[in-house]
Amino acid sequence: MAACFLRPCPHPSSASASPLDLKAEGVAISISITIPIPKQRRRTTRTRCNLSVPSKTKTEPHPVCTSVKTFAPATVANLGPGFDFLGCAVDGLGDTVSLTVDPHVHPGEISISDISGTTRLSKNPLWNCAGIAAIEVMKLLGIRSVGLSLSLEKGLPLGSGLGSSAASAAAAAVAVNEIFGNKLAVHDLVLASLKSEEKVSGYHADNVAPAIMGGFVLIRSYEPLDLIQLRFPAEKELFFVLVTPEFEAPTKKMRAALPTEIGMPHHVWNCSQAGALVASVLQGDLPALGKALSSDKIVEPRRAPLIPGMEAVKRAALDAGAFGCTISGAGPTAVAVIDDERRGMEIGDRMVDTFFKEGNLKACANVKRLDRVGARLISSTRI
């Protein structure tokens, strides 16, 4: 438990925070779904905490770098029938975090100095995805004597269905770990990033796990967290056609649209399709992967009508030759799979046109490979 003391912050524009144990309501991920609604806090609050939570390290590690820069990729969650337990990382799109040891920041605290790419995110670390994840890693490491300054570059649009919050959290978690010598395991970094997801969109790891680990990831259980990396054959080509319309689909709103109960036939169907999807990933069987990806009978039917033109876009992708198509995460991005980049661009053009014709929405298309690496260090300045 953390004993916390609040005092007014003399610099509201660069609020900082020390490792604080943030708790939120959990999300039941099977039949019943509960959505956490965080309370609003003033941005002019500075939080300092006296921690008694044991860290993962025996002694507080010293920084090995004065600064680091990290990147975490976009992700596709659910993959059709794998609601909250399947996801994968996508190459070339993502968020970047720059982290610096800052003597002007109080020891044991972190300050968000700059956010680019959007004006809609708070610089208060307690209400920012990157800040929350960074705090959790500092707590796991037991950091008390060093202050950090964080800069976030958003490469992903908010509410796009491409794991925007997860990319910020993953990049920040890896940055803090790297600046102190890479002491924590991947499992710990996922848990730290989950704290961020729990606060902003619900306790689900199908974005943060692949964002950190790369490739395809299966979440076998949440209590305790058990992750299985699914190896897609290295010699096989896989391209994701990602078409994002100018329409925001907040994760909390899209989760609220889901059924609280499902019938046994749909349960059996989705389980069989998820099993087929896992098998096709391991075998590198893209036609089978696409077929399973397109076969969700529980989540997609509730969410697709909320995104103008989505159902027509899926039909257009399949008619154009895509192996499969579904909603990426909570949407509004539509994702199709194919084995050829040029064909992927043609499919993307058809999907963009259909979004405009059927949904009256402008959209943009990206054709990207599978990211097999996950969150990584881009550069560092050693001490």
TORGU-986016 format. One line per field, with one value per residue: residue number from 0; residue in one letter; chain; z, y, x of N, C-alpha, C in turn. Coordinates in steps of 0.05 Angstrom, whole numbers. Atoms other than C-alpha are relative to their C-alpha. Example, Ala and Ser with C-alpha at 12.3 -4.5 7.8 and 13.67 -1.06 7.14 Angstrom:
<pts>
seq = c(0;1);
type = c(A;S);
mol = c(A;A);
n.z = c(0;-1);
n.y = c(-24;-24);
n.x = c(18;-16);
ca.z = c(156;143);
ca.y = c(-90;-21);
ca.x = c(246;273);
c.z = c(0;14);
c.y = c(24;22);
c.x = c(18;-15);
</pts>
This chain:
<pts>
seq = c(0;1;2;3;4;5;6;7;8;9;10;11;12;13;14;15;16;17;18;19;20;21;22;23;24;25;26;27;28;29;30;31;32;33;34;35;36;37;38;39;40;41;42;43;44;45;46;47;48;49;50;51;52;53;54;55;56;57;58;59;60;61;62;63;64;65;66;67;68;69;70;71;72;73;74;75;76;77;78;79;80;81;82;83;84;85;86;87;88;89;90;91;92;93;94;95;96;97;98;99;100;101;102;103;104;105;106;107;108;109;110;111;112;113;114;115;116;117;118;119;120;121;122;123;124;125;126;127;128;129;130;131;132;133;134;135;136;137;138;139;140;141;142;143;144;145;146;147;148;149;150;151;152;153;154;155;156;157;158;159;160;161;162;163;164;165;166;167;168;169;170;171;172;173;174;175;176;177;178;179;180;181;182;183;184;185;186;187;188;189;190;191;192;193;194;195;196;197;198;199;200;201;202;203;204;205;206;207;208;209;210;211;212;213;214;215;216;217;218;219;220;221;222;223;224;225;226;227;228;229;230;231;232;233;234;235;236;237;238;239;240;241;242;243;244;245;246;247;248;249;250;251;252;253;254;255;256;257;258;259;260;261;262;263;264;265;266;267;268;269;270;271;272;273;274;275;276;277;278;279;280;281;282;283;284;285;286;287;288;289;290;291;292;293;294;295;296;297;298;299;300;301;302;303;304;305;306;307;308;309;310;311;312;313;314;315;316;317;318;319;320;321;322;323;324;325;326;327;328;329;330;331;332;333;334;335;336;337;338;339;340;341;342;343;344;345;346;347;348;349;350;351;352;353;354;355;356;357;358;359;360;361;362;363;364;365;366;367;368;369;370;371;372;373;374;375;376;377;378;379;380;381;382);
type = c(M;A;A;C;F;L;R;P;C;P;H;P;S;S;A;S;A;S;P;L;D;L;K;A;E;G;V;A;I;S;I;S;I;T;I;P;I;P;K;Q;R;R;R;T;T;R;T;R;C;N;L;S;V;P;S;K;T;K;T;E;P;H;P;V;C;T;S;V;K;T;F;A;P;A;T;V;A;N;L;G;P;G;F;D;F;L;G;C;A;V;D;G;L;G;D;T;V;S;L;T;V;D;P;H;V;H;P;G;E;I;S;I;S;D;I;S;G;T;T;R;L;S;K;N;P;L;W;N;C;A;G;I;A;A;I;E;V;M;K;L;L;G;I;R;S;V;G;L;S;L;S;L;E;K;G;L;P;L;G;S;G;L;G;S;S;A;A;S;A;A;A;A;A;V;A;V;N;E;I;F;G;N;K;L;A;V;H;D;L;V;L;A;S;L;K;S;E;E;K;V;S;G;Y;H;A;D;N;V;A;P;A;I;M;G;G;F;V;L;I;R;S;Y;E;P;L;D;L;I;Q;L;R;F;P;A;E;K;E;L;F;F;V;L;V;T;P;E;F;E;A;P;T;K;K;M;R;A;A;L;P;T;E;I;G;M;P;H;H;V;W;N;C;S;Q;A;G;A;L;V;A;S;V;L;Q;G;D;L;P;A;L;G;K;A;L;S;S;D;K;I;V;E;P;R;R;A;P;L;I;P;G;M;E;A;V;K;R;A;A;L;D;A;G;A;F;G;C;T;I;S;G;A;G;P;T;A;V;A;V;I;D;D;E;R;R;G;M;E;I;G;D;R;M;V;D;T;F;F;K;E;G;N;L;K;A;C;A;N;V;K;R;L;D;R;V;G;A;R;L;I;S;S;T;R;I);
mol = c(A;A;A;A;A;A;A;A;A;A;A;A;A;A;A;A;A;A;A;A;A;A;A;A;A;A;A;A;A;A;A;A;A;A;A;A;A;A;A;A;A;A;A;A;A;A;A;A;A;A;A;A;A;A;A;A;A;A;A;A;A;A;A;A;A;A;A;A;A;A;A;A;A;A;A;A;A;A;A;A;A;A;A;A;A;A;A;A;A;A;A;A;A;A;A;A;A;A;A;A;A;A;A;A;A;A;A;A;A;A;A;A;A;A;A;A;A;A;A;A;A;A;A;A;A;A;A;A;A;A;A;A;A;A;A;A;A;A;A;A;A;A;A;A;A;A;A;A;A;A;A;A;A;A;A;A;A;A;A;A;A;A;A;A;A;A;A;A;A;A;A;A;A;A;A;A;A;A;A;A;A;A;A;A;A;A;A;A;A;A;A;A;A;A;A;A;A;A;A;A;A;A;A;A;A;A;A;A;A;A;A;A;A;A;A;A;A;A;A;A;A;A;A;A;A;A;A;A;A;A;A;A;A;A;A;A;A;A;A;A;A;A;A;A;A;A;A;A;A;A;A;A;A;A;A;A;A;A;A;A;A;A;A;A;A;A;A;A;A;A;A;A;A;A;A;A;A;A;A;A;A;A;A;A;A;A;A;A;A;A;A;A;A;A;A;A;A;A;A;A;A;A;A;A;A;A;A;A;A;A;A;A;A;A;A;A;A;A;A;A;A;A;A;A;A;A;A;A;A;A;A;A;A;A;A;A;A;A;A;A;A;A;A;A;A;A;A;A;A;A;A;A;A;A;A;A;A;A;A;A;A;A;A;A;A;A;A;A;A;A;A;A;A;A;A;A;A;A;A;A;A;A;A);
n.z = c(0;2;-16;19;-11;22;-4;25;17;9;29;10;27;1;-24;-3;-20;-7;4;-16;6;11;2;14;1;20;21;4;29;12;7;-11;5;-16;11;-20;6;-18;-9;10;-19;9;12;-16;-24;1;-19;-10;-15;-16;7;-15;17;6;28;12;-3;-28;-6;21;21;9;29;16;22;-7;15;19;18;6;19;-3;24;0;-4;8;-21;4;24;5;-22;-23;-17;-25;-5;23;12;14;4;28;5;14;-12;-29;-17;-9;-26;-8;-29;-8;-29;-2;-27;-8;-9;-27;0;-3;14;29;11;29;9;27;15;27;16;-9;-22;-16;-23;-24;-8;-27;4;-11;19;27;3;-2;-27;-18;4;-10;-29;-9;3;-22;-25;1;-3;-25;5;-20;-2;26;13;28;17;22;23;15;27;8;28;4;-8;-23;6;27;0;6;-25;-6;-28;-5;12;-18;-25;5;5;-25;-18;10;-4;-28;-5;14;-12;-25;5;10;-23;-2;21;18;-15;-18;16;9;-23;-5;21;-5;-18;17;14;-20;-7;22;18;-10;-5;22;8;28;13;-13;2;26;3;-13;8;29;11;-10;-28;-12;-29;-9;-23;-12;-29;5;28;14;28;18;25;23;20;28;15;10;30;11;2;-10;1;-11;13;-22;11;-23;8;-17;-19;-24;-14;-26;-9;-21;13;16;-19;-11;20;1;-16;-26;1;27;1;3;28;8;-16;13;26;-3;-10;22;19;-13;2;28;5;-12;17;26;-6;-4;25;21;19;1;6;-24;-19;9;-4;-29;-7;9;-8;-26;-2;-26;-4;24;7;-17;5;28;6;-12;16;26;23;-7;11;29;3;-2;25;21;-3;8;29;13;-2;-27;-12;-22;-9;-25;-14;-17;-28;-3;23;25;21;12;7;18;3;27;1;21;-6;22;-3;-24;6;15;-18;-16;16;1;-27;-4;16;-12;-23;8;14;-17;-27;2;-17;12;-14;11;-1;-4;3;-18;-8;-28;-16;-15;-20;-22;-10;0;-3;26;-5;-28;-6;-24;-20);
n.y = c(-24;-24;-22;-22;-26;-18;-28;-14;1;-27;-1;17;8;23;15;24;19;23;25;1;24;-9;22;-5;23;20;6;29;1;24;-5;-25;-20;-24;-20;-19;-29;-14;-27;-22;-13;-25;2;-16;15;15;23;13;24;15;27;24;23;11;-1;25;1;0;-28;-19;-2;-27;-3;6;-19;-26;-2;22;-4;26;1;23;1;3;28;8;16;17;16;13;15;1;-24;-3;20;3;-25;0;-26;-8;-14;-26;-20;2;-23;-2;-13;-8;-1;-12;-4;-29;-9;-19;15;10;28;19;-9;-2;-23;0;-27;-8;19;-9;17;-4;-20;9;17;-15;3;11;28;17;2;3;29;3;-7;21;23;-7;1;28;12;-12;13;27;-3;-13;-25;-22;-21;-13;-11;5;-17;17;-14;20;-6;17;7;13;-16;9;13;10;29;10;2;-25;-2;21;-7;-20;13;19;-16;-12;21;9;-22;-1;25;-2;-21;11;24;23;19;14;19;-9;4;-23;-23;3;-6;-29;-12;6;-20;-22;8;3;-26;-15;14;26;18;19;0;8;-20;-5;24;0;-25;4;25;3;24;7;8;11;-2;25;-8;-26;4;-19;-6;22;-8;20;-12;18;-6;2;9;-22;0;-6;-28;-7;-28;-10;-24;-15;-23;-15;-22;-23;6;10;21;4;28;4;0;24;23;-2;10;29;15;10;29;12;27;22;4;-21;5;22;-9;-18;16;16;-18;-9;22;1;-23;6;20;-12;-17;18;14;-19;5;-25;3;9;-23;-20;11;-2;-28;-12;18;-6;-2;-11;-28;-16;-7;-22;-24;-9;-20;-25;-13;-3;12;22;26;-1;-1;28;14;-10;11;28;1;-9;21;4;26;-4;-27;-4;-25;0;-8;-11;-16;5;11;27;14;23;13;9;9;-15;-29;-14;7;-13;-28;-1;6;-24;-21;7;-4;-29;-9;9;-16;-25;3;12;-12;-29;-6;1;20;4;29;8;29;4;27;8;-8;24;-9;-13;-25;2;-23;-12;-12;-5;-14;13;-16);
n.x = c(17;-16;10;-3;4;5;-6;4;-24;-7;-2;21;-4;-18;5;-16;11;-17;14;24;15;26;19;25;17;-8;19;5;-4;13;28;8;-20;2;-18;-8;3;-17;9;-17;-17;-10;-26;-18;-8;-25;3;-24;8;-19;7;-8;3;-26;-7;-10;-29;-9;-10;8;-21;-9;3;-24;2;12;25;6;23;12;23;18;16;29;9;27;11;23;-4;26;12;-17;6;-15;-21;-19;-8;-25;-12;-1;-25;0;18;-3;-6;-28;-5;-27;-2;-25;-5;4;-5;20;24;-4;-8;22;23;-2;14;4;-8;10;15;5;18;27;3;22;-9;-10;-28;-2;-7;21;23;-11;-7;-29;-7;9;-18;-26;2;1;-27;-16;8;-11;-29;-6;-14;6;-21;-4;24;0;16;10;12;15;7;22;1;26;23;15;26;-1;1;-27;-16;-14;-8;-19;-26;-12;-8;-22;-25;-9;-9;-26;-19;-9;-15;-26;-17;-11;-16;16;1;26;8;22;25;4;6;29;17;-1;16;28;10;9;24;21;10;12;19;8;-22;-3;-28;-3;-16;-26;-18;-14;-15;-26;-13;0;13;27;0;24;1;13;16;-6;-5;-21;-5;-15;-2;-13;-7;5;-21;8;-24;-17;-2;27;7;27;5;25;12;13;15;10;17;1;22;-12;15;-13;1;21;26;3;4;27;20;-2;20;-8;3;0;11;-20;-9;-20;-24;-14;-10;-23;-23;-12;-13;-25;-18;-9;-17;-26;-13;-8;-23;-23;-5;-4;21;15;29;14;-1;20;27;6;1;25;23;10;30;7;-8;2;28;9;-16;0;20;-7;-20;14;-11;-18;8;-5;-29;-9;8;-17;-27;1;5;-25;-19;-12;5;19;3;15;-6;-24;6;27;6;15;-17;5;-25;1;-26;-7;-28;-15;3;14;29;9;6;24;22;3;14;28;12;2;23;25;5;11;26;20;0;-5;-24;-27;-17;-27;-8;-28;-5;-23;-7;0;-24;-9;-19;13;-11;-29;-18;-8;-26;-5;-25;-11;-14);
ca.z = c(0;-15;34;-9;7;-40;-47;-100;-159;-174;-247;-272;-344;-326;-272;-244;-203;-165;-169;-144;-139;-185;-180;-223;-231;-269;-333;-337;-405;-415;-412;-369;-385;-337;-361;-312;-310;-280;-238;-263;-227;-230;-273;-221;-171;-157;-124;-80;-49;5;-20;19;-41;-51;-116;-164;-152;-87;-90;-128;-196;-220;-289;-343;-394;-388;-442;-485;-543;-553;-603;-595;-654;-671;-656;-681;-623;-623;-694;-703;-655;-605;-563;-507;-516;-586;-617;-662;-676;-741;-770;-787;-746;-672;-616;-594;-524;-505;-433;-397;-327;-304;-242;-243;-230;-157;-143;-151;-195;-270;-309;-379;-413;-483;-524;-600;-651;-611;-564;-529;-478;-407;-385;-316;-311;-270;-328;-387;-414;-420;-351;-316;-347;-331;-258;-252;-279;-231;-175;-196;-198;-132;-161;-107;-120;-194;-229;-301;-357;-412;-482;-522;-597;-619;-686;-677;-677;-614;-616;-681;-661;-672;-599;-590;-514;-513;-558;-511;-450;-481;-506;-438;-399;-443;-438;-362;-360;-411;-375;-312;-347;-372;-304;-314;-353;-411;-366;-317;-372;-397;-326;-318;-384;-365;-308;-361;-402;-339;-325;-395;-430;-388;-364;-430;-455;-528;-548;-496;-499;-575;-571;-524;-549;-623;-669;-650;-576;-541;-471;-439;-373;-336;-264;-264;-329;-376;-446;-504;-564;-630;-681;-751;-800;-818;-891;-900;-923;-887;-901;-862;-901;-849;-870;-819;-831;-802;-746;-674;-637;-564;-533;-473;-518;-563;-503;-476;-540;-527;-502;-429;-445;-505;-527;-526;-603;-613;-557;-590;-658;-635;-596;-657;-701;-650;-648;-724;-724;-676;-718;-782;-750;-729;-797;-837;-872;-894;-928;-865;-822;-863;-859;-783;-777;-814;-774;-708;-688;-620;-621;-693;-705;-647;-666;-742;-745;-702;-754;-817;-878;-841;-864;-937;-929;-906;-966;-1012;-983;-992;-1062;-1079;-1059;-986;-948;-891;-860;-792;-745;-714;-639;-621;-689;-731;-770;-816;-824;-882;-893;-957;-978;-1031;-1019;-1088;-1081;-1011;-1039;-1089;-1035;-992;-1048;-1054;-979;-978;-1035;-1000;-935;-973;-1016;-962;-898;-923;-888;-915;-899;-909;-923;-900;-921;-868;-850;-785;-732;-703;-654;-611;-569;-575;-560;-618;-588;-522;-491;-442;-378);
ca.y = c(0;70;127;189;263;316;387;441;438;502;483;456;452;399;359;302;241;187;113;108;44;62;17;12;-34;-98;-121;-189;-215;-276;-266;-204;-139;-81;-16;26;101;140;202;269;300;370;378;425;369;341;273;248;180;142;71;6;-39;-86;-76;-130;-111;-122;-53;9;7;67;96;68;121;195;189;136;136;78;58;13;-11;-8;-70;-106;-134;-189;-213;-229;-285;-273;-218;-197;-257;-251;-195;-179;-123;-84;-57;16;51;69;116;141;160;200;194;234;234;304;337;388;334;313;246;187;227;231;293;295;353;349;313;319;292;310;366;322;285;308;320;297;229;201;212;196;125;134;166;111;56;93;101;27;8;58;25;-45;-21;17;83;137;177;197;242;230;274;241;266;229;230;203;168;135;171;167;120;88;14;8;5;78;77;11;37;97;53;0;52;86;21;-2;67;67;-5;11;74;32;-25;-70;-104;-126;-185;-177;-205;-148;-96;-123;-120;-48;-29;-64;-14;39;1;-14;59;84;28;-35;-92;-126;-145;-160;-94;-83;-155;-155;-82;-104;-175;-167;-219;-255;-264;-307;-288;-355;-324;-258;-284;-299;-266;-321;-302;-348;-321;-352;-357;-341;-376;-329;-350;-332;-263;-230;-161;-123;-74;-22;27;81;126;196;171;160;97;103;36;46;63;4;-44;-18;-42;-115;-167;-185;-256;-302;-366;-433;-441;-374;-392;-458;-426;-370;-419;-463;-403;-377;-446;-447;-378;-400;-462;-421;-372;-428;-462;-397;-414;-346;-368;-405;-346;-299;-345;-349;-275;-260;-308;-273;-280;-245;-178;-155;-160;-111;-62;-60;-24;31;47;77;34;-21;-80;-57;-45;-117;-143;-99;-125;-198;-185;-152;-215;-207;-272;-242;-177;-153;-94;-78;-76;-32;3;43;15;-43;-95;-143;-195;-214;-244;-192;-117;-94;-132;-103;-32;-48;-78;-16;30;-9;-5;70;81;40;77;141;114;74;110;180;177;196;143;128;60;31;-36;-61;-125;-163;-131;-190;-148;-107;-47;-31;16;64;103;118;162;122;151);
ca.x = c(0;25;18;6;12;-18;6;-7;40;78;84;17;41;93;60;102;87;123;106;35;-6;-65;-126;-188;-247;-231;-263;-295;-277;-321;-396;-402;-366;-355;-325;-283;-300;-242;-258;-232;-174;-147;-85;-55;-42;26;27;83;81;118;120;121;109;168;206;230;303;341;374;354;390;430;418;464;442;428;375;340;292;243;189;128;87;14;-27;-88;-128;-181;-165;-239;-259;-202;-236;-188;-141;-109;-70;-11;38;42;107;120;66;72;91;160;183;245;266;319;350;330;361;305;252;244;279;232;185;171;150;120;154;125;72;71;22;-39;-64;-115;-72;-56;15;-3;32;-26;-74;-29;-18;57;61;22;65;129;107;93;162;195;156;178;250;245;268;273;336;329;279;259;232;190;172;118;111;44;48;-20;-87;-129;-189;-166;-168;-93;-72;-55;-56;-19;37;48;49;95;145;147;154;212;245;246;271;327;351;363;399;342;330;258;230;181;126;137;135;68;40;64;32;-32;-39;-45;-96;-136;-143;-161;-198;-203;-159;-141;-72;-87;-55;0;27;40;63;119;132;119;87;23;7;-45;-66;-80;-103;-105;-104;-47;-24;0;24;40;77;54;110;87;136;194;194;120;96;38;11;-42;-86;-105;-159;-175;-235;-243;-287;-269;-291;-271;-255;-301;-360;-348;-341;-407;-441;-422;-472;-471;-492;-481;-514;-477;-478;-442;-394;-376;-370;-323;-280;-271;-254;-203;-172;-169;-137;-82;-68;-65;-16;31;25;31;-34;-60;-125;-144;-122;-165;-225;-221;-208;-273;-317;-332;-406;-403;-366;-362;-438;-448;-393;-396;-463;-434;-381;-413;-399;-360;-401;-396;-322;-312;-350;-309;-243;-264;-290;-223;-186;-168;-162;-202;-226;-251;-250;-183;-193;-252;-249;-260;-200;-216;-161;-153;-98;-62;5;25;38;15;-51;-56;-53;-107;-151;-138;-161;-226;-238;-224;-274;-326;-319;-334;-391;-426;-407;-394;-326;-258;-206;-133;-100;-34;-5;43;80;77;123;162;204;157;176;250;307;321;379;413;466;509;535);
c.z = c(0;17;-16;13;-24;8;-27;-16;-10;-30;-13;-28;-2;25;1;21;7;-2;20;-8;-9;-3;-14;0;-22;-21;-3;-30;-12;-9;9;-3;17;-9;23;-9;19;8;-10;23;-11;-10;17;25;-5;22;8;19;15;-3;20;-16;-8;-30;-10;2;29;9;-23;-21;-7;-30;-15;-25;11;-16;-18;-17;-7;-18;7;-23;5;3;-10;22;-9;-24;-6;24;26;19;27;5;-24;-11;-14;-4;-30;-4;-11;11;30;13;9;26;3;30;9;31;4;29;10;8;27;-1;5;-16;-30;-9;-30;-10;-26;-12;-28;-15;8;22;20;24;22;4;29;-2;11;-19;-29;-2;4;29;20;-2;11;31;10;-3;21;27;2;5;27;-3;19;-2;-27;-10;-30;-15;-25;-22;-17;-28;-10;-30;-7;8;23;-10;-28;-2;-7;25;7;29;7;-10;18;25;-4;-4;26;19;-8;5;28;6;-13;14;26;-5;-7;21;0;-23;-17;14;18;-15;-10;24;6;-20;3;20;-15;-14;19;6;-23;-16;10;2;-22;-11;-30;-18;12;-3;-28;-4;12;-11;-30;-9;9;29;8;30;11;25;10;30;5;-30;-12;-30;-16;-27;-22;-23;-28;-16;-13;-30;-13;0;10;0;12;-16;21;-12;23;-10;20;18;25;14;27;11;20;-13;-15;18;12;-19;0;17;27;3;-29;2;-4;-29;-9;16;-13;-26;3;11;-22;-20;12;-1;-28;-6;12;-17;-26;4;1;-26;-23;-22;-2;-9;24;22;-7;5;29;9;-6;13;28;0;26;1;-25;-8;17;-7;-28;-7;11;-16;-29;-23;5;-13;-30;-6;2;-25;-23;1;-9;-30;-16;2;26;11;23;8;25;10;16;27;2;-25;4;-22;-8;-7;-18;-1;-28;0;-20;5;-22;1;24;-5;-17;17;18;-15;-2;27;5;-16;12;26;-8;-12;19;28;1;17;-18;16;-14;3;4;-4;14;6;30;14;18;24;25;9;3;4;-27;3;30;3;27;19;-1);
c.y = c(25;22;26;27;19;28;14;0;28;3;-18;-11;-24;-16;-25;-17;-21;-26;-3;-25;8;-24;8;-25;-19;-4;-30;-5;-24;7;28;20;25;20;19;29;16;27;21;11;26;-3;15;-14;-15;-21;-10;-22;-12;-29;-21;-25;-10;2;-27;-2;2;27;18;2;29;2;-8;18;27;5;-24;9;-27;3;-25;0;0;-29;-4;-20;-16;-19;-16;-15;0;24;-2;-21;-5;28;-3;28;5;19;28;22;-3;26;-1;16;7;5;9;1;31;9;20;-13;-13;-30;-19;8;0;24;-4;28;8;-24;12;-20;2;22;-10;-17;17;-5;-9;-30;-19;-4;-1;-29;-5;5;-22;-24;5;-1;-28;-13;12;-13;-28;1;12;26;22;23;14;10;-3;19;-16;18;-22;11;-19;-4;-13;19;-12;-13;-12;-30;-12;-1;25;3;-21;7;21;-13;-18;15;12;-21;-10;21;1;-24;3;20;-10;-27;-25;-22;-17;-19;11;-2;24;25;0;7;30;15;-5;19;24;-6;-2;26;14;-15;-28;-19;-21;3;-6;22;3;-24;-1;26;-3;-24;-3;-26;-3;-9;-10;4;-24;5;27;-3;-29;5;-21;6;-21;14;-21;8;-4;-6;24;2;8;31;4;30;7;25;14;25;14;23;23;-2;-12;-20;-5;-28;-5;0;-26;-25;0;-11;-31;-13;-8;-30;-10;-28;-21;-5;20;-4;-22;8;18;-15;-16;18;11;-22;-3;22;-5;-21;11;18;-17;-14;20;-3;25;-2;-9;21;20;-9;2;29;13;-12;6;4;14;30;16;6;23;26;11;20;28;16;2;-13;-25;-26;-1;-1;-29;-16;8;-12;-29;-3;7;-21;-4;-27;3;30;2;28;-3;11;9;16;29;-12;-28;-12;-24;-13;-11;-7;16;30;15;-6;14;29;2;-5;25;22;-6;5;30;11;-8;15;27;-3;-10;12;29;9;0;-20;0;-29;-2;-30;-5;-30;-5;11;-24;7;11;25;-3;27;10;12;5;15;-12;19;-6);
c.x = c(18;-13;6;-5;-3;7;-3;26;6;2;-21;5;19;-3;17;-12;21;-16;-23;-16;-28;-18;-25;-16;10;-21;-3;-1;-13;-28;-8;22;-6;20;7;-4;17;-12;19;16;11;29;21;9;26;-1;27;-8;24;-7;9;-3;27;6;10;30;7;10;-9;22;7;-5;26;1;-10;-26;-4;-24;-11;-24;-16;-20;-30;-7;-28;-10;-24;4;-26;-10;16;-3;15;21;18;6;27;11;4;24;-4;-17;4;7;29;1;29;0;28;2;1;4;-21;-27;7;8;-24;-25;5;-17;-3;4;-13;-16;-5;-18;-29;0;-21;8;11;29;3;5;-21;-24;10;10;30;9;-7;19;28;1;1;28;19;-6;12;30;8;15;-9;19;5;-27;2;-19;-7;-13;-14;-7;-21;0;-26;-23;-15;-26;-1;-4;27;18;15;9;21;28;14;10;24;26;11;11;28;21;10;18;28;18;13;13;-16;-2;-25;-5;-23;-27;-6;-7;-29;-18;0;-17;-30;-13;-11;-26;-24;-13;-15;-20;-8;24;2;28;4;12;28;19;14;17;28;15;3;-14;-28;3;-27;1;-16;-17;9;7;9;4;18;-1;14;5;-3;19;-11;26;15;1;-26;-4;-28;-2;-27;-8;-16;-13;-15;-17;2;-24;13;-18;13;-4;-22;-28;-5;-2;-28;-21;-1;-22;10;-3;1;-11;22;8;21;26;17;12;25;24;13;14;26;21;12;20;28;15;11;24;25;8;7;-20;-18;-29;-16;-1;-22;-29;-9;-3;-27;-25;-11;-30;-9;5;-4;-29;-11;14;-2;-22;5;21;-11;16;17;-8;4;30;11;-7;18;28;0;-4;25;22;14;-7;-21;0;-17;6;25;-6;-29;-8;8;17;-9;27;-5;27;3;29;17;-5;-15;-30;-12;-7;-26;-25;-6;-15;-30;-14;-3;-24;-26;-7;-14;-28;-22;-3;4;24;25;17;27;8;30;3;27;5;-5;25;7;17;-15;14;31;14;9;29;4;26;10;13;30);
</pts>
